[in-house]
Structures are given as C-alpha cells and as structure tokens.
Amino acid sequence: MPKAAKDARIVLFHDGEVESRNLSLRILYMNMNLLAIAYKLLLVYWLKAVRMFNVVQEDKDQRFNICCF
C-alpha cells in the first residue's frame, strides 16, 4: 500500500474518532442542560408549593385567632 494512502486512512480514522468524541460531548452537554432545566422547574414548583402551604397555614392561624376572640 502506498504511504500516502496509508496516511490518508489514518487521518480519516482520527477525524472519525474526534467527531465521535465531539458527538459524545454534545450529547453529554445536552443531557446536562436538560437536567438543569428539570432541576430549575422542580425548584420553582417546590417553592410555589411551599409558599402556597405557608399561605394556607397563615389562613388557618388567622381563623383560629378569630375563633379564640
């Protein structure tokens, strides 16, 4: 096999390896972004739920105070 053809095959192999690695990193970053978005949404809804629970508790406390008078 001529040296030029052998070198070209090696370059193609290395290009494919780099491209495969870039694709893996892209998929990893995409998954990390999706996890970050899911975590933010979970945090927002959890905070809303806590706030709603606190409002309900305050309403119960106010009703209890009104009943005590």
C-alpha positions in Angstrom: 0.0 0.0 0.0 1.4 3.4 -0.9 2.4 5.6 2.0 0.0 8.4 1.0 -3.0 6.1 1.1 -1.9 4.7 4.4 -1.6 8.2 5.9 -4.9 9.3 4.5 -6.6 6.3 6.1 -5.0 7.2 9.5 -6.2 10.8 9.2 -9.7 9.6 8.3 -9.7 7.3 11.3 -8.5 10.1 13.6 -11.1 12.5 12.2 -13.8 10.0 12.9 -12.6 9.4 16.4 -12.6 13.2 17.1 -16.0 13.6 15.6 -17.3 10.7 17.7 -15.8 12.2 20.8 -17.4 15.6 19.9 -20.8 13.9 19.4 -20.5 12.2 22.8 -19.6 15.6 24.4 -22.5 17.2 22.7 -24.9 14.5 23.9 -23.5 14.9 27.4 -23.9 18.7 27.4 -27.4 18.3 26.1 -28.3 15.9 28.9 -26.7 18.2 31.4 -28.8 21.1 30.1 -32.0 19.0 30.2 -31.2 18.0 33.8 -30.5 21.7 34.7 -33.8 22.7 33.2 -35.7 19.9 35.0 -34.0 20.9 38.3 -34.9 24.5 37.9 -38.5 23.7 37.1 -38.7 21.3 40.1 -37.2 24.0 42.4 -39.7 26.6 41.1 -42.7 24.4 41.6 -41.4 23.3 45.0 -41.0 26.9 46.1 -44.5 27.7 44.8 -45.9 24.7 46.8 -44.1 25.8 50.0 -45.4 29.4 49.5 -49.0 28.1 49.0 -48.7 25.8 52.1 -47.5 28.8 54.1 -50.4 30.9 52.9 -52.8 28.1 53.9 -51.2 27.8 57.3 -51.5 31.6 57.8 -55.2 31.5 56.9 -55.7 28.7 59.4 -53.8 30.6 62.1 -55.9 33.7 61.4 -59.2 31.7 61.5 -58.0 30.2 64.8 -57.2 33.6 66.2 -60.6 34.9 65.2 -62.3 31.9 66.8 -60.5 32.5 70.0 -61.8 36.0 70.5 
